[in-house]
Amino acid sequence: MKIFAHTKWDIMPVLAATAHLAFNIYLIAGFSSRPLWLSAVLGAVDAVSISWNINSISHNFIHTPYFKPKWMNYAFSLLESVTIGFSQVYYHWVHMRHHSGNSDRPNENGETVDLLSIYKHGKNGEPENVFSYTFLSFFRDDLGDIHQAIAKKRPFDARWGRIELVSFFAFVFLALVYDWRATFFFLPFYYLGNCLSSLNGYYEHLNGDPDVPIAWGVSSHNGFYNWLWFGNGYHAEHHYRPKMHWTKLSTFHEQIKQEQEAAGTHVISTCHALGFMAKENRQQGEFPHAG
């Protein structure tokens, strides 16, 4: 029986996700035997890992589910939900809205199709300030609205999303029972990880062009970044062809490179999370926005 839907290379993100869950368990289980300073270091590593997982493993899984059997995809979706701390099904719906709007600017009613658009809470047609986008995005999702929107067309998935949320809360409850001090200690790092994910998303679109499909996203072609983040650096290419598998984005970039240059597709030299350090953004005079 064929297990992987696209390529055996997807064993890499699957194993990485499993390792991330094991690391989360270790954070709690080993807390009492570690000095606080070491737990703080590991908490910072986990914060980066949350952003890494959301924007690479979890993100790629949305567009190209890893497994051929549906039950394995639902199982992996559940594993990811427990690992990153929110429903993968809900994330799927929000992310599809993101691709429908492609970080669009507000319409005459002040609304955007893309709920994650960097322009949604900006002023005068400018992107939102990077600091407020980074630290407030975590609190802006309305889970009730998301659930209802999913339930209209995919009632089973909506129910599965609730199971994922309950499973995550059950995981947190078990962690509290095992060591409540450890659980509260790592809670700020969970929030920080989500903030880092928002920071990553901000620079995936800052200086992109919401009106030009080939320039919707902002890319980084750094080899190590794309190896570690499973092709996430090819973000402009991904928005242009969102159903393309992450292993093919590098080749696709070479095919459309001249078209991208002609369209002014924005490319930065750093990884997206360090976009505030990218000289290409400073040259645009866009660090940081005050809108």
C-alpha positions in Angstrom: 0.0 0.0 0.0 1.3 3.4 -0.9 1.5 5.5 2.3 2.8 8.9 1.1 0.6 10.8 -1.4 3.3 12.8 -3.1 6.9 11.7 -2.3 8.8 9.7 0.3 10.6 12.9 1.2 7.6 13.8 3.3 8.9 11.4 5.9 11.2 14.3 6.9 8.5 16.7 8.0 6.5 13.8 9.6 9.5 12.7 11.7 10.2 16.4 12.5 6.7 16.9 13.8 6.9 13.7 15.9 10.2 14.9 17.3 8.6 18.3 18.2 5.9 16.6 20.1 8.4 14.4 22.0 10.4 17.6 22.8 7.3 19.2 24.3 6.7 16.2 26.5 10.4 16.3 27.6 10.1 20.0 28.5 7.4 19.1 31.1 8.7 15.7 32.2 12.3 16.9 32.8 11.5 20.3 34.3 12.1 19.3 37.9 15.5 17.9 37.2 16.8 20.9 35.3 18.0 24.3 36.4 15.7 27.1 35.5 18.1 28.8 33.2 18.3 25.6 31.1 14.6 25.3 31.0 14.4 28.9 29.8 16.9 28.2 27.0 14.8 25.1 26.0 11.6 27.2 26.2 13.2 29.7 23.7 14.1 26.8 21.5 10.5 25.6 21.6 9.2 29.0 20.8 11.2 29.0 17.6 10.1 25.4 17.0 6.5 26.4 17.2 6.9 29.0 14.5 9.1 26.6 12.4 6.4 23.9 12.7 3.5 26.2 11.8 5.2 27.7 8.8 6.8 24.6 7.4 5.5 21.3 8.5 1.9 22.3 9.3 1.7 24.8 6.4 2.9 22.3 3.8 0.5 19.7 5.1 -2.4 22.0 4.4 -1.6 22.3 0.7 -0.2 18.9 0.0 -1.4 16.4 2.7 1.4 13.9 3.3 -0.5 10.6 3.3 -2.5 8.7 0.8 -5.0 7.1 3.4 -7.3 9.8 4.7 -7.3 8.4 8.2 -3.5 8.9 8.4 -4.0 12.6 7.4 -6.6 13.0 10.1 -4.3 11.3 12.6 -1.4 13.6 11.6 -3.7 16.6 11.8 -4.5 15.6 15.4 -0.8 15.1 16.3 0.0 18.5 14.9 -2.8 20.2 16.8 -1.5 18.8 20.1 2.0 19.8 19.2 1.5 23.4 18.0 -1.4 24.1 20.4 -4.3 24.8 18.1 -6.6 23.0 15.7 -4.9 22.1 12.4 -8.4 22.0 10.8 -9.1 25.5 11.9 -5.7 26.6 10.7 -6.5 25.1 7.3 -9.6 27.2 7.0 -7.9 30.5 8.0 -5.0 29.7 5.7 -7.3 29.1 2.8 -8.8 32.6 3.4 -5.2 33.9 3.4 -4.7 32.5 -0.1 -8.1 33.8 -1.2 -7.1 37.3 -0.3 -3.3 37.1 -0.6 -2.7 39.9 2.0 -5.3 42.1 0.3 -5.9 45.7 1.2 -9.2 46.7 3.0 -12.2 47.3 0.7 -14.5 50.4 1.0 -16.0 48.8 4.2 -12.6 48.3 5.8 -12.7 44.5 5.3 -10.2 42.1 3.9 -10.7 38.6 2.5 -7.5 37.5 4.1 -7.9 37.5 7.8 -4.2 37.5 8.2 -3.5 40.4 5.9 -0.9 42.8 7.1 -3.1 45.6 5.8 -6.2 44.5 7.8 -5.4 46.6 10.8 -3.2 49.2 9.1 -4.1 52.8 8.4 -4.2 54.8 5.2 -3.7 51.8 3.1 -0.4 51.0 4.8 0.6 47.7 6.5 0.0 47.5 10.2 2.9 48.2 12.5 5.1 45.1 12.8 5.0 45.2 16.6 1.2 45.2 16.9 0.9 42.6 14.2 3.4 40.4 15.9 2.1 40.6 19.4 -1.7 41.0 18.9 -2.4 38.5 16.1 -2.6 35.7 18.6 -5.7 37.2 20.2 -7.6 38.0 17.0 -9.0 34.7 15.9 -12.6 34.0 16.6 -12.8 30.3 17.0 -16.7 30.3 17.1 -16.9 32.0 13.7 -14.2 29.7 12.2 -16.0 26.6 13.4 -19.3 27.8 12.0 -17.8 28.6 8.6 -16.2 25.1 8.4 -19.4 23.4 9.6 -21.5 24.9 6.7 -19.6 22.9 4.1 -17.6 20.2 6.0 -19.4 19.2 9.2 -17.2 16.3 9.9 -14.1 18.4 9.7 -15.7 20.9 12.0 -16.3 18.2 14.5 -12.7 16.9 14.0 -11.5 20.4 14.7 -13.2 20.4 18.1 -11.7 17.0 18.8 -8.3 18.5 18.1 -8.9 21.4 20.4 -10.2 19.1 23.2 -7.1 16.9 22.7 -4.8 19.8 23.1 -6.6 21.0 26.3 -6.4 17.4 27.6 -2.7 17.4 26.9 -2.4 20.7 28.9 -4.5 19.3 31.7 -2.2 16.2 32.0 0.8 18.5 32.0 -0.8 20.5 34.8 -1.4 17.4 36.8 2.1 16.1 36.2 3.9 19.4 37.0 1.8 22.6 37.2 4.9 24.7 37.7 6.5 23.5 34.5 3.2 24.1 32.6 3.0 27.7 33.7 6.7 28.2 33.2 6.5 27.3 29.5 3.2 29.1 28.8 4.9 32.4 27.9 7.1 30.6 25.5 4.0 29.1 23.8 2.7 32.7 23.3 6.1 33.8 22.1 6.2 31.0 19.5 2.9 32.2 18.1 4.2 35.8 18.0 7.3 34.5 16.1 5.0 32.9 13.6 3.1 36.2 13.1 6.5 37.9 12.7 7.4 35.4 10.0 4.1 36.0 8.2 4.5 39.7 8.3 7.8 39.6 6.4 6.4 37.0 4.0 4.3 39.8 2.6 5.8 43.2 3.5 6.7 44.8 0.1 4.7 42.2 -1.7 2.2 43.4 -4.3 -1.4 42.3 -3.4 -2.4 43.2 -7.0 0.1 41.2 -8.9 -0.2 37.4 -8.5 3.5 36.6 -9.2 4.5 39.1 -6.6 1.9 38.3 -3.9 4.5 36.9 -1.6 8.0 37.8 -0.6 10.7 35.1 -1.0 14.0 34.2 0.5 16.2 31.9 -1.5 18.7 31.2 1.3 19.6 27.5 0.9 19.9 26.6 4.6 16.7 28.4 5.5 14.8 26.5 2.8 16.4 23.2 3.8 15.5 23.7 7.5 12.0 25.1 6.9 11.0 22.7 4.1 10.9 25.3 1.3 9.1 28.0 3.2 11.5 30.6 1.8 9.9 30.3 -1.7 6.9 32.2 -0.5 6.2 34.2 -3.7 6.5 31.0 -5.7 4.2 29.3 -3.3 1.5 32.0 -3.5 1.7 31.9 -7.3 1.3 28.1 -7.3 -0.1 27.1 -3.9 -0.7 23.4 -4.8 2.9 22.8 -5.8 4.8 20.4 -3.5 7.4 22.0 -1.4 10.2 19.9 -2.9 9.5 21.4 -6.4 9.5 25.1 -5.5 13.2 25.6 -6.0 13.0 24.3 -9.6 9.9 26.3 -10.2 11.7 29.4 -9.1 14.4 28.9 -11.7 11.6 28.5 -14.4 9.9 31.8 -13.6 12.9 33.9 -12.3 12.8 36.3 -15.2 9.1 36.8 -14.9 9.5 37.5 -11.2 12.2 40.1 -11.8 10.1 41.8 -14.5 7.2 42.0 -12.1 9.3 43.3 -9.2 8.8 40.3 -6.9 10.4 41.2 -3.6 13.2 39.0 -2.4 15.0 39.3 0.9 18.4 37.8 1.8 17.5 36.8 5.4 14.9 34.3 6.6 11.5 35.8 7.0 11.6 35.9 10.7 14.6 38.2 10.5 13.1 40.4 7.8 13.6 43.4 10.0 17.3 42.9 9.4 17.1 42.5 5.6 18.8 45.2 3.7 16.2 44.9 1.0 13.5 46.0 3.3 15.5 48.9 4.6 16.2 50.0 1.1 12.4 50.3 0.6 12.3 52.6 3.6 9.7 50.3 5.2 11.2 49.4 8.6 9.2 49.5 10.7 5.7 50.7 9.6 4.0 53.1 11.9 0.6 52.6 10.3 
